[in-house]
């Protein structure tokens, strides 16, 4: 288990040397406001994390009520990451705005999230979902449509009580959502060395160093729901699962055969692929983990 924080310009200027020395093992930075205005502390936070070798991901608080708006928001995040030369980064799509998003209903909000995911992943980044537990309990969108997507859930069990970063959360109080969690945001009232005010505290169960660690030989790991010889058959299998990708690939863990695969998860590490497989299985979807080199 790793402990970290998520921050924005609401925290002001962070002393990342003190935060790192205090045990912060990852940071999730707010990317943009609205359609693309860079968070006021993004550049400074990114530079500070890089200087302290703290793994970084980003989050985007979404206001999008149509797929077109979601697309524009996602393109703004992609542009920001490009400007800062960030590759292979995890982008957390923050779905929590009750006033704008809940009234959409499950069908429309699911379509918005799908559009954002498509843009983020097409640009070469990984896509995850951040939600409050209430979002899942009230079924704002169809979670099963994102079975292979990493899930980061907020649930505060001590109200507004301040918690120091060194204080361990009560893991028995972590959210139970019927599938494995990537991470848990357990308080918004944390105190961390190097930050003057309160900050969100998180734990995660996947090594943050893997967020941006591509395989040196260009290989990736995938969760395939179809290993076939025909492009047409692979496309047919993929059509039943939104977000499923079709690849012609060399399957490195199966004798270097060249086949077509329909993949519901393209990730950098075997551990990430196994996590995605467990999430798919919990949703009733069967698959197999492969290490592949994508040809097209």
JOMOVEN-V630140 format. One record per residue. N is the residue number from 1. PSI is psi in degrees with one decimal (* if undefined). OMEGA is omega in whole degrees, 0 to 359 (* if undefined). NEAR is the number of other ideal C-beta (glycine too) atoms within 12 Angstrom. Layout:
n=N psi=PSI omega=OMEGA near=NEAR
n=N psi=PSI omega=OMEGA near=NEAR
//
This chain:
n=1 psi=139.0 omega=180 near=21
n=2 psi=148.1 omega=181 near=26
n=3 psi=137.3 omega=182 near=35
n=4 psi=-170.6 omega=185 near=42
n=5 psi=158.9 omega=166 near=48
n=6 psi=138.7 omega=189 near=44
n=7 psi=160.7 omega=174 near=46
n=8 psi=-171.1 omega=178 near=32
n=9 psi=-7.4 omega=174 near=22
n=10 psi=-25.2 omega=178 near=23
n=11 psi=-3.1 omega=183 near=33
n=12 psi=-154.0 omega=182 near=19
n=13 psi=127.6 omega=182 near=22
n=14 psi=136.1 omega=172 near=37
n=15 psi=95.3 omega=187 near=24
n=16 psi=-23.4 omega=175 near=32
n=17 psi=-43.2 omega=178 near=18
n=18 psi=-39.8 omega=180 near=20
n=19 psi=-44.6 omega=179 near=35
n=20 psi=-43.5 omega=179 near=28
n=21 psi=-25.7 omega=179 near=16
n=22 psi=-3.0 omega=174 near=27
n=23 psi=3.2 omega=179 near=25
n=24 psi=119.7 omega=185 near=41
n=25 psi=-4.7 omega=171 near=32
n=26 psi=159.3 omega=179 near=40
n=27 psi=137.5 omega=176 near=46
n=28 psi=117.3 omega=189 near=45
n=29 psi=137.6 omega=173 near=46
n=30 psi=133.8 omega=184 near=36
n=31 psi=-71.7 omega=185 near=49
n=32 psi=159.5 omega=168 near=34
n=33 psi=143.5 omega=175 near=25
n=34 psi=-122.0 omega=188 near=21
n=35 psi=-4.4 omega=179 near=24
n=36 psi=0.7 omega=178 near=24
n=37 psi=123.9 omega=184 near=18
n=38 psi=135.8 omega=174 near=28
n=39 psi=139.1 omega=188 near=32
n=40 psi=-22.1 omega=180 near=20
n=41 psi=10.0 omega=186 near=26
n=42 psi=-50.0 omega=183 near=35
n=43 psi=-43.8 omega=180 near=21
n=44 psi=-41.3 omega=179 near=24
n=45 psi=-42.1 omega=180 near=41
n=46 psi=-45.1 omega=179 near=33
n=47 psi=-40.8 omega=180 near=21
n=48 psi=-41.4 omega=179 near=29
n=49 psi=-41.5 omega=179 near=40
n=50 psi=-39.5 omega=181 near=21
n=51 psi=-31.1 omega=182 near=17
n=52 psi=5.8 omega=181 near=26
n=53 psi=39.8 omega=176 near=17
n=54 psi=119.1 omega=180 near=37
n=55 psi=142.4 omega=187 near=32
n=56 psi=137.5 omega=164 near=41
n=57 psi=176.0 omega=179 near=47
n=58 psi=159.4 omega=174 near=44
n=59 psi=155.1 omega=179 near=42
n=60 psi=113.1 omega=175 near=52
n=61 psi=115.2 omega=186 near=32
n=62 psi=139.0 omega=172 near=46
n=63 psi=2.5 omega=192 near=28
n=64 psi=130.0 omega=178 near=35
n=65 psi=2.1 omega=172 near=25
n=66 psi=156.2 omega=175 near=21
n=67 psi=-33.6 omega=179 near=25
n=68 psi=-41.4 omega=177 near=17
n=69 psi=-40.0 omega=178 near=28
n=70 psi=-39.3 omega=179 near=37
n=71 psi=-44.2 omega=180 near=28
n=72 psi=-41.2 omega=177 near=26
n=73 psi=-46.3 omega=182 near=39
n=74 psi=-39.2 omega=178 near=38
n=75 psi=-33.8 omega=176 near=29
n=76 psi=-39.5 omega=177 near=34
n=77 psi=-43.8 omega=179 near=47
n=78 psi=-42.0 omega=179 near=32
n=79 psi=-42.1 omega=179 near=24
n=80 psi=-46.9 omega=181 near=34
n=81 psi=-36.6 omega=177 near=35
n=82 psi=-42.7 omega=180 near=18
n=83 psi=-33.6 omega=183 near=17
n=84 psi=13.5 omega=175 near=26
n=85 psi=46.3 omega=178 near=14
n=86 psi=120.6 omega=181 near=31
n=87 psi=150.7 omega=172 near=19
n=88 psi=28.3 omega=186 near=29
n=89 psi=149.0 omega=172 near=39
n=90 psi=129.5 omega=176 near=46
n=91 psi=118.1 omega=178 near=46
n=92 psi=121.5 omega=180 near=45
n=93 psi=113.8 omega=190 near=47
n=94 psi=105.1 omega=183 near=38
n=95 psi=98.4 omega=182 near=44
n=96 psi=-3.6 omega=186 near=32
n=97 psi=100.2 omega=186 near=25
n=98 psi=-41.0 omega=185 near=17
n=99 psi=-39.8 omega=185 near=10
n=100 psi=-38.3 omega=192 near=22
n=101 psi=-41.5 omega=182 near=33
n=102 psi=-41.4 omega=181 near=23
n=103 psi=-14.5 omega=180 near=14
n=104 psi=-33.9 omega=188 near=27
n=105 psi=161.9 omega=189 near=17
n=106 psi=-40.8 omega=184 near=23
n=107 psi=-48.9 omega=184 near=16
n=108 psi=-41.6 omega=181 near=24
n=109 psi=-38.8 omega=176 near=40
n=110 psi=-41.6 omega=179 near=29
n=111 psi=-38.3 omega=178 near=26
n=112 psi=-44.8 omega=181 near=37
n=113 psi=-40.8 omega=178 near=46
n=114 psi=-41.4 omega=180 near=31
n=115 psi=-43.3 omega=178 near=31
n=116 psi=-43.3 omega=180 near=45
n=117 psi=-43.7 omega=181 near=42
n=118 psi=-44.1 omega=181 near=26
n=119 psi=-47.2 omega=182 near=34
n=120 psi=-47.6 omega=183 near=41
n=121 psi=-34.2 omega=178 near=33
n=122 psi=-26.9 omega=179 near=20
n=123 psi=-0.4 omega=176 near=26
n=124 psi=11.6 omega=179 near=23
n=125 psi=162.6 omega=177 near=37
n=126 psi=148.5 omega=188 near=39
n=127 psi=130.4 omega=175 near=43
n=128 psi=165.0 omega=180 near=42
n=129 psi=128.1 omega=171 near=45
n=130 psi=127.9 omega=180 near=40
n=131 psi=154.8 omega=165 near=43
n=132 psi=152.1 omega=180 near=29
n=133 psi=-34.5 omega=181 near=27
n=134 psi=-31.0 omega=179 near=20
n=135 psi=-42.0 omega=179 near=32
n=136 psi=-41.2 omega=181 near=30
n=137 psi=-34.9 omega=181 near=17
n=138 psi=1.1 omega=174 near=20
n=139 psi=55.5 omega=178 near=19
n=140 psi=-32.8 omega=180 near=31
n=141 psi=173.9 omega=183 near=33
n=142 psi=99.2 omega=182 near=23
n=143 psi=-34.2 omega=181 near=29
n=144 psi=-19.9 omega=178 near=24
n=145 psi=-9.4 omega=182 near=27
n=146 psi=44.4 omega=186 near=37
n=147 psi=-31.9 omega=183 near=34
n=148 psi=8.1 omega=182 near=47
n=149 psi=135.5 omega=178 near=46
n=150 psi=145.7 omega=186 near=38
n=151 psi=127.7 omega=178 near=41
n=152 psi=120.0 omega=190 near=44
n=153 psi=137.3 omega=176 near=38
n=154 psi=129.4 omega=171 near=34
n=155 psi=115.3 omega=183 near=33
n=156 psi=121.1 omega=187 near=29
n=157 psi=-0.5 omega=180 near=23
n=158 psi=22.5 omega=179 near=18
n=159 psi=-133.8 omega=181 near=12
n=160 psi=11.5 omega=180 near=12
n=161 psi=131.8 omega=178 near=17
n=162 psi=142.4 omega=177 near=19
n=163 psi=131.9 omega=175 near=30
n=164 psi=156.5 omega=180 near=21
n=165 psi=-30.8 omega=180 near=33
n=166 psi=-12.6 omega=180 near=15
n=167 psi=128.5 omega=183 near=20
n=168 psi=136.9 omega=176 near=17
n=169 psi=155.5 omega=176 near=28
n=170 psi=101.2 omega=186 near=16
n=171 psi=-17.2 omega=176 near=17
n=172 psi=-13.4 omega=181 near=12
n=173 psi=4.6 omega=180 near=18
n=174 psi=153.0 omega=184 near=28
n=175 psi=142.7 omega=174 near=31
n=176 psi=112.2 omega=187 near=16
n=177 psi=8.4 omega=177 near=28
n=178 psi=7.3 omega=176 near=20
n=179 psi=159.5 omega=181 near=29
n=180 psi=145.3 omega=177 near=32
n=181 psi=143.1 omega=166 near=36
n=182 psi=-45.8 omega=184 near=45
n=183 psi=167.9 omega=182 near=43
n=184 psi=123.3 omega=172 near=38
n=185 psi=109.7 omega=192 near=39
n=186 psi=-9.2 omega=174 near=39
n=187 psi=150.6 omega=171 near=34
n=188 psi=7.3 omega=185 near=29
n=189 psi=43.1 omega=180 near=23
n=190 psi=154.3 omega=174 near=37
n=191 psi=124.7 omega=186 near=25
n=192 psi=136.3 omega=175 near=38
n=193 psi=134.5 omega=178 near=22
n=194 psi=-3.9 omega=179 near=30
n=195 psi=126.5 omega=187 near=33
n=196 psi=-38.2 omega=184 near=17
n=197 psi=-161.0 omega=180 near=20
n=198 psi=154.4 omega=182 near=24
n=199 psi=152.5 omega=177 near=35
n=200 psi=137.0 omega=176 near=40
n=201 psi=142.0 omega=185 near=44
n=202 psi=154.0 omega=164 near=43
n=203 psi=150.7 omega=174 near=38
n=204 psi=162.8 omega=185 near=40
n=205 psi=20.1 omega=176 near=26
n=206 psi=133.3 omega=184 near=37
n=207 psi=115.1 omega=181 near=23
n=208 psi=-23.7 omega=179 near=33
n=209 psi=-19.1 omega=180 near=23
n=210 psi=-7.5 omega=182 near=30
n=211 psi=-37.8 omega=185 near=38
n=212 psi=53.9 omega=181 near=30
n=213 psi=81.5 omega=181 near=23
n=214 psi=151.8 omega=177 near=20
n=215 psi=136.1 omega=186 near=23
n=216 psi=-24.0 omega=181 near=9
n=217 psi=15.4 omega=176 near=11
n=218 psi=7.1 omega=180 near=15
n=219 psi=154.9 omega=174 near=26
n=220 psi=171.8 omega=173 near=37
n=221 psi=144.2 omega=179 near=36
n=222 psi=162.5 omega=170 near=44
n=223 psi=107.7 omega=185 near=42
n=224 psi=134.7 omega=173 near=41
n=225 psi=-1.3 omega=177 near=38
n=226 psi=122.4 omega=172 near=35
n=227 psi=104.6 omega=190 near=30
n=228 psi=166.7 omega=180 near=25
n=229 psi=-10.8 omega=187 near=14
n=230 psi=131.3 omega=175 near=17
n=231 psi=-41.7 omega=182 near=22
n=232 psi=-41.9 omega=180 near=15
n=233 psi=-40.6 omega=178 near=19
n=234 psi=-41.7 omega=178 near=29
n=235 psi=-38.0 omega=179 near=21
n=236 psi=-41.7 omega=178 near=18
n=237 psi=-39.8 omega=182 near=27
n=238 psi=-28.7 omega=185 near=25
n=239 psi=-23.7 omega=181 near=17
n=240 psi=-5.5 omega=186 near=16
n=241 psi=102.2 omega=178 near=32
n=242 psi=134.0 omega=180 near=23
n=243 psi=-5.4 omega=179 near=36
n=244 psi=135.4 omega=182 near=35
n=245 psi=146.2 omega=177 near=35
n=246 psi=128.5 omega=179 near=33
n=247 psi=140.8 omega=159 near=33
n=248 psi=122.9 omega=192 near=25
n=249 psi=155.5 omega=167 near=36
n=250 psi=120.5 omega=181 near=26
n=251 psi=103.5 omega=190 near=30
n=252 psi=-26.0 omega=180 near=25
n=253 psi=16.0 omega=178 near=23
n=254 psi=47.8 omega=174 near=18
n=255 psi=21.7 omega=178 near=11
n=256 psi=31.5 omega=177 near=16
n=257 psi=151.5 omega=176 near=20
n=258 psi=117.7 omega=180 near=22
n=259 psi=177.1 omega=171 near=32
n=260 psi=135.9 omega=177 near=34
n=261 psi=144.4 omega=171 near=47
n=262 psi=111.0 omega=190 near=39
n=263 psi=130.4 omega=175 near=41
n=264 psi=-0.1 omega=176 near=41
n=265 psi=123.4 omega=173 near=46
n=266 psi=110.6 omega=186 near=40
n=267 psi=172.5 omega=186 near=43
n=268 psi=-25.9 omega=187 near=32
n=269 psi=157.1 omega=177 near=29
n=270 psi=-37.7 omega=180 near=26
n=271 psi=-41.8 omega=178 near=23
n=272 psi=-41.0 omega=180 near=38
n=273 psi=-40.2 omega=179 near=35
n=274 psi=-37.5 omega=176 near=25
n=275 psi=-45.4 omega=178 near=34
n=276 psi=-39.4 omega=179 near=44
n=277 psi=-42.7 omega=179 near=32
n=278 psi=-39.4 omega=179 near=28
n=279 psi=-40.2 omega=177 near=34
n=280 psi=-42.9 omega=180 near=33
n=281 psi=-36.0 omega=178 near=23
n=282 psi=-25.6 omega=178 near=22
n=283 psi=6.8 omega=177 near=28
n=284 psi=18.6 omega=181 near=14
n=285 psi=128.4 omega=179 near=30
n=286 psi=148.5 omega=179 near=19
n=287 psi=-179.0 omega=179 near=33
n=288 psi=140.5 omega=180 near=29
n=289 psi=129.9 omega=177 near=36
n=290 psi=150.4 omega=167 near=40
n=291 psi=121.4 omega=187 near=33
n=292 psi=160.0 omega=166 near=40
n=293 psi=117.6 omega=186 near=27
n=294 psi=129.1 omega=177 near=27
n=295 psi=-37.2 omega=175 near=19
n=296 psi=* omega=* near=15
//
